Amino acid sequence: MSTKLKKIMQDDKRFLFQNYGDRQGVCFTRGEKSYLFDQDGKKYVDFLSGIAVCGLGYSFDPLKKAIRAKADSLLHSSNLYYNSDQIEAARLISDLSFSGKTLFVNSGTEANEAALKLVRKHGIRENREKYRIISFNNSFHGRTMGSMAATAQEKIHSGFGPLVPGFIYLPFNDLDAFSAEVEKNQNVAGVIMEIIQGEGGIVLADKKFVSGVFALCKKKGIITVIDEVQTGIGRTGKYFAYQHYGIAPDMITLAKGLAGGVPIGALHARDEIAATLTKGSHGCTFGGNQLASASAVAVLKELRKPSLTNNVARVSAFIFGRMNELKKKSTLIRDIRGLGLHIGIELSIPGAAIVNKALEMGLVINCTSEKVIRIMPALNIPMSAAREGIKILEKILLEEVNEK
Ligand SMILES: Cc1ncc(COP(=O)(O)O)c(C=O)c1O
């Protein structure tokens, strides 16, 4: 380990909360296209995009230009005033999803928090008891008190005392359980779900389950929220993952890739539902400031280009193809799943050692749900970089087999 890294690690321990567990032994200082460079100048192929955030890589000129322009003109005014960058970002979100209104915040958890508040307010208007929200086991919706309570994972709740009440956790992909609940419970105001449970191990929602849930929600007047924080902004090969399922959600929540690396979150809702958040009922100081909104505009404009979607399809087919070939030779691979460039490789062993080895060999990946290697490169990753990354992964997974 270089003395530079050693010092960084010591200072991290001294000055920062240690809530992230042991960080990977690297401090990235520069990015170029789909490559990252660390404190000592070592180069890595990036297959993670800062967890689906830097979706257009590190050399996307329109984003750099937008950031520079806002640094020179105005970074932030306040939501007390009109903001034309925010309006433009919202217009683009409407164009790419459905006609509605957007509320800008700073993160995925805040976008979900706003969605949960809106669902409650909408339900309670009709009946004081109608504030229950259904979420699904193994989901992840964030870490604030509301979105943590929506997250149906005990390990996320542990140690924080009583949760925000009113959440009902049901098994994912179990339409009978959902149907039984909404038939017996008249106080369900909304449902929040991911189309692909990202933190939960890249688990796809079943098409029949999703269409069944949506049909029942429509019948019962239950609001549907699709959490697109991880799956949105082109990640799965469509603008938003719900678009693979032929459904029409009432709300979607966005963050991560929306502004290419600049912190942002957004709740997008149909007009009649958005109207429930009446004047003064919710707000956010930084939400959608000029810097964040102009960055989102640069990303959203690029998203509309067919060349980007085509690249996602091409690289996705390449990665799935090579991983499926590898699966035939490696007993370590249990399953390969995902959509577009939101890919999980479930192993028969814990993935931490594989992630560490990859880093050593110059590839950035991550592991979710203990055994699932997560691959989320930039949507515009050049095929040459994708090839390089996959070669490294193949080598590691085959060597691991031989060592066994
Ligand atoms: C599906 C989903 N929702 C919400 C969140 C929380 O987003 P943030 O970390 O920006 O608050 C995440 C983060 O991983 C996520 O994957």
The ligand as an SDF file (V2000), in Angstrom:
LIG
                    3D

 16 16  0  0  0  0  0  0  0  0999 V2000
  -34.1840    1.8670   -5.2140 C   0  0  0  0  0  0  0  0  0  0  0  0
  -33.5490    2.8720   -4.3200 C   0  0  0  0  0  0  0  0  0  0  0  0
  -34.3250    3.7720   -3.6940 N   0  0  0  0  0  0  0  0  0  0  0  0
  -33.8110    4.7110   -2.8860 C   0  0  0  0  0  0  0  0  0  0  0  0
  -32.4510    4.7810   -2.6460 C   0  0  0  0  0  0  0  0  0  0  0  0
  -31.8960    5.8340   -1.7530 C   0  0  0  0  0  0  0  0  0  0  0  0
  -31.2620    6.7980   -2.5220 O   0  0  0  0  0  0  0  0  0  0  0  0
  -30.2100    7.8230   -1.8770 P   0  0  0  0  0  0  0  0  0  0  0  0
  -29.0450    7.0050   -1.4120 O   0  0  0  0  0  0  0  0  0  0  0  0
  -29.8850    8.7680   -2.9870 O   0  0  0  0  0  0  0  0  0  0  0  0
  -30.8810    8.5010   -0.7640 O   0  0  0  0  0  0  0  0  0  0  0  0
  -31.6040    3.8660   -3.2790 C   0  0  0  0  0  0  0  0  0  0  0  0
  -30.1680    3.8950   -3.0430 C   0  0  0  0  0  0  0  0  0  0  0  0
  -29.4320    2.9810   -3.2900 O   0  0  0  0  0  0  0  0  0  0  0  0
  -32.1670    2.8810   -4.1410 C   0  0  0  0  0  0  0  0  0  0  0  0
  -31.4100    1.9820   -4.7650 O   0  0  0  0  0  0  0  0  0  0  0  0
  1  2  1  0
  2  3  1  0
  2 15  2  0
  3  4  2  0
  4  5  1  0
  5  6  1  0
  5 12  2  0
  6  7  1  0
  7  8  1  0
  8  9  2  0
  8 10  1  0
  8 11  1  0
 12 13  1  0
 12 15  1  0
 13 14  2  0
 15 16  1  0
M  END
$$$$
